Amino acid sequence: MRIAMVGCGHMGSAIVSRWLATGTVTSAHVRACTARSASANALQERFGFAAGTNLADAVVGADVVVLGFKPQVRGDIVPHLGAVLAGDRPLVISLMAGVGLDELRASLGPRLARWMPNTPVATGAGIVGQSAHGLGQGDLEVLACLADPLGVRVDVGEGQFDALTAVAGCGPAYVFAFCEALTAAGQAQGLDRAMAEQLAKQVVIGAGHLLAGSAEDASELRRRVTSKGGMTEAALAKLQQCAWAEALLDAVGAAVERGQQLAQPVEPAR
Ligand SMILES: NC(=O)c1ccc[n+]([C@@H]2O[C@H](COP(=O)([O-])OP(=O)(O)OC[C@H]3O[C@@H](n4cnc5c(N)ncnc54)[C@H](OP(=O)(O)O)[C@@H]3O)[C@@H](O)[C@H]2O)c1
């Protein structure tokens, strides 16, 4: 299977690194195209596949084309890509937040799927939200073969994509932000930075393992570590007083709103 990565930054690299590590594809079968030759060279050095700034060099002859650029630049790339692919219609997987498949079909034809991965796909413990309505069995099998090494695949309709993105695509950033805040809180209580950072990181890792390995849900696990009249209860009461759950509700809402803005048509910059 020949894969073309059109745009291969943080997300594209997370995906392709996992594919290469698991032998899902080999570097001889991947080509990438980026905006700047410096980043193409860096990809070539890091992963050993061919990379450059010429779109046609990357996509002509590919079986699968992954759209790994930002939604804001699609006006410059998608029509050009449609023209380059012309009669050749590979399976296209769009990673773009906010952008629905209907918009892309006009330029790229019907063999289209939308993925919303998150960066933990690099470890095989990610999420791939997928909308692949209308694709044939062969394409669905290719998508499954590419998604399985990345983590858990969740099939959703286009209508739920922004919600899935706001929870799962953006989710790791919320956890990292929590980890940063817990580190700062540890420092404020007198721990040195390295120690506070190590503790906060291990808390996230350990709680994640516990959650993954337990039949209980998060609420029950929280109740179990919250002794009546104890320190955890005092901390959680303060968090509740600060309306942190409501803040997260608003944050996820803001992400969905931004997804809807990104769906608005963009004009080519040049
Ligand atoms: N980051 C996440 O956690 C995440 C999660 C889910 C989905 N996504 C989606 O994944 C996509 C990529 O996000 P990202 O965070 O990986 O962005 P990124 O790190 O900024 O990477 C963007 C890539 O697109 C390339 N690019 C820009 N303009 C181009 C052009 N005209 N032709 C060819 N390539 C071009 C960039 O090349 P240069 O490096 O040379 O500029 C870079 O390789 C976005 O659509 C985003 O919505 C991201």
PDBQT file of the ligand as one rigid body, heavy atoms in Angstrom, charges set to zero:
ROOT
HETATM    1  N1  LIG A 301      -2.458  18.165  16.521  1.00  0.00    +0.000 N 
HETATM    2  C1  LIG A 301      -3.491  17.443  16.926  1.00  0.00    +0.000 C 
HETATM    3  O1  LIG A 301      -3.555  16.986  18.072  1.00  0.00    +0.000 OA
HETATM    4  C2  LIG A 301      -4.599  17.108  15.968  1.00  0.00    +0.000 A 
HETATM    5  C3  LIG A 301      -5.589  16.241  16.398  1.00  0.00    +0.000 A 
HETATM    6  C4  LIG A 301      -6.556  15.853  15.484  1.00  0.00    +0.000 A 
HETATM    7  C5  LIG A 301      -6.567  16.372  14.190  1.00  0.00    +0.000 A 
HETATM    8  N2  LIG A 301      -5.630  17.268  13.832  1.00  0.00    +0.000 N 
HETATM    9  C6  LIG A 301      -5.684  17.779  12.458  1.00  0.00    +0.000 C 
HETATM   10  O2  LIG A 301      -4.493  17.373  11.804  1.00  0.00    +0.000 OA
HETATM   11  C7  LIG A 301      -4.150  18.358  10.841  1.00  0.00    +0.000 C 
HETATM   12  C8  LIG A 301      -2.691  18.740  11.035  1.00  0.00    +0.000 C 
HETATM   13  O3  LIG A 301      -2.527  19.301  12.317  1.00  0.00    +0.000 OA
HETATM   14  P1  LIG A 301      -1.065  19.382  12.955  1.00  0.00    +0.000 P 
HETATM   15  O4  LIG A 301      -1.250  19.741  14.371  1.00  0.00    +0.000 OA
HETATM   16  O5  LIG A 301      -0.293  18.164  12.586  1.00  0.00    +0.000 OA
HETATM   17  O6  LIG A 301      -0.476  20.629  12.142  1.00  0.00    +0.000 OA
HETATM   18  P2  LIG A 301       1.059  20.998  11.880  1.00  0.00    +0.000 P 
HETATM   19  O7  LIG A 301       1.939  20.361  12.882  1.00  0.00    +0.000 OA
HETATM   20  O8  LIG A 301       1.094  22.480  11.720  1.00  0.00    +0.000 OA
HETATM   21  O9  LIG A 301       1.370  20.320  10.446  1.00  0.00    +0.000 OA
HETATM   22  C9  LIG A 301       0.799  20.809   9.266  1.00  0.00    +0.000 C 
HETATM   23  C10 LIG A 301       1.511  20.186   8.092  1.00  0.00    +0.000 C 
HETATM   24  O10 LIG A 301       0.927  20.718   6.892  1.00  0.00    +0.000 OA
HETATM   25  C11 LIG A 301       1.987  21.152   6.054  1.00  0.00    +0.000 C 
HETATM   26  N3  LIG A 301       1.522  22.161   5.119  1.00  0.00    +0.000 N 
HETATM   27  C12 LIG A 301       1.118  23.442   5.356  1.00  0.00    +0.000 A 
HETATM   28  N4  LIG A 301       0.816  24.062   4.198  1.00  0.00    +0.000 NA
HETATM   29  C13 LIG A 301       1.020  23.151   3.216  1.00  0.00    +0.000 A 
HETATM   30  C14 LIG A 301       0.933  23.184   1.808  1.00  0.00    +0.000 A 
HETATM   31  N5  LIG A 301       0.519  24.289   1.171  1.00  0.00    +0.000 N 
HETATM   32  N6  LIG A 301       1.232  22.064   1.111  1.00  0.00    +0.000 NA
HETATM   33  C15 LIG A 301       1.638  20.931   1.748  1.00  0.00    +0.000 A 
HETATM   34  N7  LIG A 301       1.756  20.839   3.079  1.00  0.00    +0.000 NA
HETATM   35  C16 LIG A 301       1.469  21.933   3.801  1.00  0.00    +0.000 A 
HETATM   36  C17 LIG A 301       3.029  21.653   7.011  1.00  0.00    +0.000 C 
HETATM   37  O11 LIG A 301       4.283  21.802   6.356  1.00  0.00    +0.000 OA
HETATM   38  P3  LIG A 301       5.438  22.728   7.035  1.00  0.00    +0.000 P 
HETATM   39  O12 LIG A 301       5.860  21.986   8.269  1.00  0.00    +0.000 OA
HETATM   40  O13 LIG A 301       6.485  22.776   6.007  1.00  0.00    +0.000 OA
HETATM   41  O14 LIG A 301       4.813  24.049   7.349  1.00  0.00    +0.000 OA
HETATM   42  C18 LIG A 301       3.006  20.533   8.032  1.00  0.00    +0.000 C 
HETATM   43  O15 LIG A 301       3.710  19.402   7.546  1.00  0.00    +0.000 OA
HETATM   44  C19 LIG A 301      -5.094  19.545  11.026  1.00  0.00    +0.000 C 
HETATM   45  O16 LIG A 301      -6.056  19.531   9.999  1.00  0.00    +0.000 OA
HETATM   46  C20 LIG A 301      -5.739  19.294  12.366  1.00  0.00    +0.000 C 
HETATM   47  O17 LIG A 301      -7.065  19.765  12.393  1.00  0.00    +0.000 OA
HETATM   48  C21 LIG A 301      -4.628  17.635  14.684  1.00  0.00    +0.000 A 
ENDROOT
TORSDOF 0
